[in-house]
Amino acid sequence: MSKSVQSNPNLSGLFPGIKPGISLLATGYGTAGMITDRQARLAKVADKPYKLTDGGGLYLHVTPAGGKIWRCRYEIRGREKLLTIGHFPAVSLANARAARDAARDVRRTGHDPAEARKRATAEAAEVDANTFEVVARDWHTRQSPKWRDHHAGNVIRSLECDIFPILGAAPIRVITPRMILDALRAIEDRGAVETAHRIRQRMSAVFVYGIASGLCENDPAAIVTRALAPVIRGRQPALVDLAGVREVLTRAEAVPAYPATRLAMRLVALTSVRVGEIRGATPAEFEGLDTPAPIWRIPAERMKMKREHVVPLSRQAVETIKVALALIGPRGRVLFPTARHADKPMSANALGYLLNRAGYHGRHVPHGFRAAFSTIMNEANPADQAVIDLMLAHLPKNTVEAAYNRAVHMERRAELAQAWADLLMADMPPAEELTNGPRLSRAART
């Protein structure tokens, strides 16, 4: 009488039809004349190998060393062949019979069971080898040449920190939406909702790459989009009146801070560049500091729009840069290093923390100096809107205009930069004094 038996995990991948957790039907073997599980267990060692025959070509091969191996004899295209199924008792009698039946079904299709098993084993090995981390790193390697170095680094680090420790070792084919959602919820739980959305997008790109490469069949990261907490966006806080922004700078320069942080804050205010561009500044980027037309040439790979940005420098900006250069010395690699490592740029949060200590948390952020410059200078010079946009490295929508404007307006941009510096720095102390102000304790330095 037929009975239901559960497939042994050791047979997973032996044949396409045998998978863990699938009920298989024994086909009556084990009746009179066939071996039993007890007989298999009690089989004694002999001087020579022998076999206990079960039926349908299946037998238990008993070696002089005590090994018990399930084998199945079959014929394919007129040739007799032997299929090794596995060792008893790891492979039970019921599962050995199920493997024999699966081999018989494969043989009926005209295929060789041994070859079918080799293919299944190879496919299983390929699935195991193509883990999410392996595929993600391959995707990143192929995509990163078109990205800025900074962005490429951020992408792989986000996966290394938040995804690889959880899902990196899982074959990409077996990852489910629930597994992805659990990983992203852990990011949300620490308050990084926007980061969770950004990482989901990166994971989705990995799955799309995997689908195109034949490594997986769907994109489970796309499914979880609406299950994530929404990102609530708003304008970054900024004071945009001249008196307010001057007070911000005055108070920020008066609180305890590392000298390089104060100098960086002043240069941000004077040049209206992004914080990332200040952090990455190197001495080699500054040209003509002792000439009538000093500039800061920011390389394309550090710009958000991935194009070179030339910043005309006011007298006050040059003064600030020279003080910073004196601090780092002739061997300095970055203009504004961290307090602990002279060759590493300051923390991405250093300027924000300085404004927080000055009492401007939720009221003004470093990016706010760009908003202040735009607002104040556009109100004072309405005919120069296009020039001011160029000074902020805003890319015109018209690509022809964008290409043209890169080479023009430098004289007017220099005039506006100096006018802004004169408004902002009126009665402010010279940059040299920023190196003598109160410092943070060593433990609290940014």
Beta strands, then each sheet from edge to edge (+ up, - down):
strand 1: 4-6
strand 2: 23-25
strand 3: 50-55
strand 4: 58-62
strand 5: 68-76
strand 6: 79-87
strand 7: 286-287
strand 8: 295-298
strand 9: 309-312
sheet 1: 1+ 2-
sheet 2: 3+ 4- 5+ 6-
sheet 3: 7+ 8- 9+
end
